[in-house]
Amino acid sequence: MNVGTLTDKIGRLDKRIEELACKVEYSEKVKKLSCFIGVKTQTALSVIVEVGDFKRFVSADRFA
């Protein structure tokens, strides 16, 4: 694969991540997490899908 092919693939994947982040079940959470400096859509969506339900942590200390 050449650099152009890989760049195009990354672009397609970035677009798909943006589409998923706009879904009803993610959009509000992504919007909230994106308020933090340095957190953009990809990072926010990654945290959301990894954590699942934030309510399972009783405090920020437990989350950390």
C-alpha positions in Angstrom: 0.0 0.0 0.0 1.2 3.5 -0.7 0.7 6.6 1.5 -2.2 7.9 -0.6 -4.1 4.7 -0.2 -3.6 4.7 3.6 -4.5 8.4 3.8 -7.7 7.7 2.0 -8.5 4.8 4.3 -7.9 6.9 7.4 -10.2 9.6 6.0 -12.9 7.0 5.4 -12.5 5.7 8.9 -12.5 9.2 10.4 -15.8 9.9 8.5 -17.4 6.7 9.8 -16.4 7.5 13.4 -18.0 11.0 13.0 -21.2 9.3 11.7 -21.3 6.9 14.6 -20.7 9.8 17.1 -23.8 11.5 15.7 -26.1 8.6 16.6 -28.7 9.3 19.3 -27.1 7.0 21.9 -23.7 8.7 21.6 -24.2 12.3 20.5 -24.9 14.0 23.8 -22.1 12.1 25.6 -19.6 13.0 22.8 -20.7 16.6 23.0 -20.1 16.7 26.8 -16.7 15.0 26.7 -15.6 17.2 23.8 -15.8 20.2 26.1 -12.5 19.1 27.6 -9.4 20.6 26.1 -7.8 18.1 23.7 -10.8 15.7 23.6 -12.2 15.5 20.1 -14.8 13.1 18.7 -12.6 10.1 18.3 -11.3 10.2 21.9 -14.7 10.9 23.3 -16.4 8.1 21.4 -13.6 5.7 22.4 -14.0 6.5 26.1 -17.8 6.2 25.8 -17.7 2.7 24.2 -14.9 1.5 26.5 -16.6 2.7 29.7 -20.1 1.8 28.8 -22.2 3.1 31.7 -20.6 5.9 33.6 -23.2 5.5 36.3 -21.5 2.3 37.5 -18.8 4.4 39.1 -20.0 5.9 42.4 -17.4 8.7 42.2 -14.7 10.2 40.0 -12.1 8.5 42.2 -13.6 5.1 41.4 -13.6 5.9 37.7 -10.0 7.0 37.8 
